[in-house]
């Protein structure tokens, strides 16, 4: 057993040492002690006991028995942590000899103990010996590498050991790989081609990495630093997959840096370094490791889904989907629960993402999702917060689960039926709408010809009679529940039409619907074309807009005016009055034409008479008669026009797909009817304040925000402050300044009423393939009987472009960029875009890319039109022969074309790798216009050629709004390139636009709030992309502004014609802002390390000179005084923070330059002080609020210069004087004589006069802070 000692081992050793030293026969007693010890341990048992630890008496119960102890191991343990080694080399040599002759188990013990036995200075020698041993005995690889991991090795040894490890890797056992991997992780970067990791030890690998990053701070920090700088080191064969998993490991184990990891991953996703393919590989090849990281993955996915960036949201969604696919039932339940939480959270964008993910999971993994149907049903309790499109998605998910093959869940079916019947029986319109949408979505799943389950498209068996009876009963239930309410019935028609449009409805159900629809529509809305008695109506009935040829006679008409009259005035009410409401006309026709199209494979010959038949309206030539009509008559006329327009919208939707040339011509005629009726409606609406139009879209509540008081002031207030970043609005091009035409300020822009018009389908824009026909061609050629060539007019083209622009703005601009106002109802933003919202943004982009070729044709036509116009008028657009109305239409078409291109290519989805081919397709269309016939281009080449193609349009833009749209489009294209950002070209074209005289076709200069906003944005882009901001500011302030000052009252700068007295504040604000930003980028540096000292001084000299020129403008632009103090203070503060440190250490080397700079700046600060005096003299309240902050900055400047002089031993150059308050014309406020404070040595002042920079005045200021307190201001000489 162990020896018992009375005290602790360290104390015992110390006392023994002292006793030997104090012994009378010292040092002979030491030899005697050693001899006695040697004789004592000659006995094996006594030797073994001596090797056991000594235990204090108080710890006697912890003593260990000696039976079964390993004697060699005890000997090795005694060699560890020795206080002093007399001859370390001999000890190492002896140990290596022992290793060679010892058994394998003892060799393990000796090798692993070497780092604890030998001193640090011997680590390199030990490593060489162990490396040699590793070559001879591969069975000792594990203990040798374990020992090496505790030694400090140089790079040469590391390389040598790495090669040995690679060569001997295959000879090691799987259970030994954790030690090898640990060493590799700590020290080496192995080429992927040289490592073949067995899948069984991958989990061990990541456990080692996890332990290393958790307990070794240097490894954690190093790994993060490498990932941030994107210098990926090659680790193992899975390379970047390892990077991703390690980031997940760090996120899971270090809560303090979670935000940093989230930021890093977001940046990787945005830059394209982290793609969905990489995540898929991680789940596919390392499921065990990813399973252990499930909580971290779930947390990250939740964070990403909350993001405002669409590409990050998409990646978060993919994390959810991959985790659901790869993990077990527990994880799947957690994922479904997390998605349900997202869906019930109330954030509209988050709800959309969650429902889209659930839809994908239900389609791809139906069998796995079915057990969690009870979780999904809980979303039904939160339907109050869902939009109509979200309700469709929810009921689709539940219906797929309820009616999927082999998983027909009766409990889900029963729950859905109960919810639908409850909602349909409600008297509240909102819940009735939910019931209608839910019921029709459920019918879509029950009557589907094909279904997607478990990732496969399955053909459904023909419906049985019982199934058909259930479906028709449900449809009849919905019809009967909403038959008394026209808006509900119209929603029923629209939702049923949406189902049919998908082309997935069983033929039996489609026949049943079609047989009743054709008959009912003809009975309710179509009448024979016969004379009608006018006495029963407010207006005389007249059949208008018939497209039949003169040889034949129309036989039918749409009975519109009598229907409107019966609804508004309670006419001959019949038992079927609900279906006779004009509100149902357009939805019912849409259902009719989709039924006919589906049953006849797209052929609409059975109903083509509805394309050409007239409408029963009234004489619409109201002209100046509006004032004589009563309010009731004007509102009746408005309602009639809304219904007529919506009818024509649906007629165009129906027949736009037909290929017959005659039908195409009639569709274009209907487009012309639409533009004519819109012009009339604008006039009638202007005369009908407070009018509320009839609903045209029925899946949401009445739209808020519709203008009630249609006055000019209201319109201007609404548009005030709109920046031109939101280019979807057609109001950015003002049409009100047209002589010879009724002022458009009295008209109501119909964009405010867009939600009250029927939505145009995307297929309508196939009409864009028709050529453009301008008015000048119409006058000369369209009188002939030749009508084979179908062409579209400018007004109709503008109508289509405006609608396409609104659609792209709605679906492509991220929702956070266009937040709904506070307390506005959810779903209002989607009003008027119901059909569009049922498509994904990618589907919309694909369709618009198909339209790029005709859009390019139209834009080139605009270019040629304005080029020819300027050629005819000797380079100006306001010649005497210009058709003003045609010019305005063409200009607006030009602008909307540019906006459409910008919205298309600015889509954030192009940053995702899977959409790169779509981007290249769109760019190839533009490139083909420049280089026709060539097929193979890289993305960079496509971007470069597309940029050059668009740049060619710069000389034909007719107004500043088109110029801004073209500039922003070029910016979008340039930003997608990673090697050629086109800064020089952007700067050049914006300067070209700033130097243009933008004239209206009537000869007046363009001006107004919208013009100023466009100019501000354009000037900002120029300043951001010019080569030298300071030089650009100097050019404008020293050339353009003096030209403006010397011009007449309504004059302008001849060099920069956009610089007028009205636009001067815009130029000044932008120049001051850019001036401050540019000097902030000049780093102060230090005296010891700055090699660009003189260059920085020159930059500051130019900046201060520009500032002096701008500040001195206050003398000639005194009515803009309130602009100067704010920007002046910002410049002074920036000068103190960034400029003065540079002057501190530059003063000795470049004294003349520093002195010149400060003298120039001194003149500017003098003028700023005069502004402070001006505010007091003239009681300028707008200026007074800036004075305290400005005075503080000026006083800080005085003390800061004094400190700089003291630092450079020139304190005597600081002169003191009394300050005089002056106004902007430098006239004194008081006649106090100027006095000088005492100076220690007046001759000293004269002797260093060229070093005198400024002076400090002290004036008695009796303010609220105390009587007689000195208040210092800078005074200048």
Protein Blocks (a to p, Z undefined) as FASTA:
>chain_A
ZZddfbdfklmmmmmmmmmmmpmklcklmmmmmmmmmmmmmpmklmmmmmpccddfklmm
mpccfehiafklmmmmmmgopfbdfblmlmmmmmmmmmmmmcfklmmmmmmmmmmmmcfk
lmmmmmmmmmmmmmmmmmlmmmmmmmmmmpccdfklmmmmmmmmmmmmmmpcfklmmmmm
mmmmmmpccdfklpccdfklmmmmmmmmmmmmmmmmklmmmmmmmmmnopacdedjklmm
mmmmmmmmmmmmmmklmmmmmmmmmmmmmnomacfklmmmmmmmmmmlmmmmmmmmmmmm
mmmmmpmbfklmmmmmmmmmmmmmmmcfklmmmmmmmmmmmmmnopaklmmmmmmmmmmm
mmmmmmlmmmmmmmmmmmmmmmmmpcfklmmmmmmmmmmmmmgghiacfklmmmmmmmmm
mmmmpcbfklmmmmmmmmmmmmmmmmpcbdceehiacddddddfklmmmmmmmmmmmmmm
mmmpmklmmmmmmmmmmmmmnopacfklmmmmmmmmmmmmmmmmgccdddddfklpmbdc
ddehiabdfkbccfbdcdfklmmmmmmnopaddfklmmmpfklmmmmmmmmmmmmmmmnn
opaklmmmmmmpccddddfblmjmmmmpcfklmmmmmmmmmmmmmmmmmmmmmmmmpmbf
klmmmmmmmmmmmmmmmmmmmmmmmmmghiacddfbfkbccdehiafblcfklmmmmmgo
packbmmbmklpccklcghiacfklpccfklmmmmpccddfklmmmmmpccddfklmmmm
mmpmbfkbccddfklmmmmmmmmmmmmmmmmmcfklmcccehiaehklmgoplmmmmpcf
klmmmmmmmmmmmmmmmmmmmmmmmmmmmmmnnopakbfklcfklmmmmmmmmmmmmmmm
mmmmmpmklmpmklmmmmmmmmmmmmmmmmghiabdcfklmmmmmmmmmmmmmmmcfbfk
lmmmmmmmmmmmmmmpckbgolmmmmmmmmmmmmpccddfkopacedjklmmmmmmmmmm
mmmmgmblmlmmmmmmmmmmmmmmmmcfklccfklmmlcfklmmmmmmmmmmmmmmmmmm
mcgbjfklmmklmmmmmmmmmmmmmmmmmmmmmmmmmmlmmmmmmmmmmmmmmmmmmmmm
mmmmmmmmmmmlmmmmmmmmmmmmmmmmmmmmmmmmnopaklmmmmmmmmmmmmmmmmmm
mmmmmmnopmkmpccdddddddfkopafbfcdcdddddfblklmmmmmmmpmbdcddddd
ddfkoghiacdddddZZ
